[in-house]
């Protein structure tokens, strides 16, 4: 059983989140993604941010805490994760939306966002067969992304650029072997300034890009 579930809460950056069975546990590797997003927004006034596949809301809440003027919306499909997300965003000013990011882009205004951040499911079918015992207790919906692990990156690369203003930014958490594949997807869809940042363990973890 994940220690996070036994405790019912877990720290992320400088705050504590409610967690439990049905939601992905926040991890230190994701802090790197959140920090990268905050840097991308450092010159923006009242930035509009969407956290896709939000889970506990850790990424969106991290941005909101460090950029108090930001208008952050956390988007999560899972009915099991939803109670944790709504509890975590309560009283913070961060909005929660229950929706599927594979279609949510159809409901977003064009050119209104400054940043899109996401830690989507990214494990391949083969990786799902080799999970550590405690990770196997976390929701498969938050982990698995088809045979190649790229289902959600493909959707974001193809459909979410129009939601950003010109020069708007994207920050994606990736699996440690996915830099080349995700970078290629973004480049093929016209994203620019594509770079990758490593996590605290020295693995590729965050891919950033901009809309032209």
Number of C-alpha atoms within 10 A of each C-alpha: 12 16 12 18 19 11 11 13 16 17 16 19 16 8 11 13 22 22 26 23 18 21 26 23 25 23 13 12 18 23 20 20 25 26 16 20 25 21 11 19 20 11 9 14 12 14 20 20 27 24 25 28 24 30 31 27 29 28 30 30 26 19 25 21 15 14 18 14 15 21 19 27 23 28 25 23 19 19 12 15 23 22 17 20 26 20 15 20 20 11 9 12 15 21 19 23 16 18 16 14 19 16 11 15 17 12 8 14 11 14 15 16 23 26 27 26 26 27 25 26 23 23 24 18 15 13 14 17 10 10 12 9 10 10 16 15 16 19 17 16 14 22 21 22 20 16 14 15 23 22 18 21 24 16 15 24 20 16 17 21 26 17 22 25 18 15 16 24 26 28 26 25 28 27 18 13 11 20 19 11 15 20 20 14 18 22 14 12 15 14 22 17 12 18 13 18 17 15 18 13 8 9 15 20 23 29 23 24 23 24 22 14
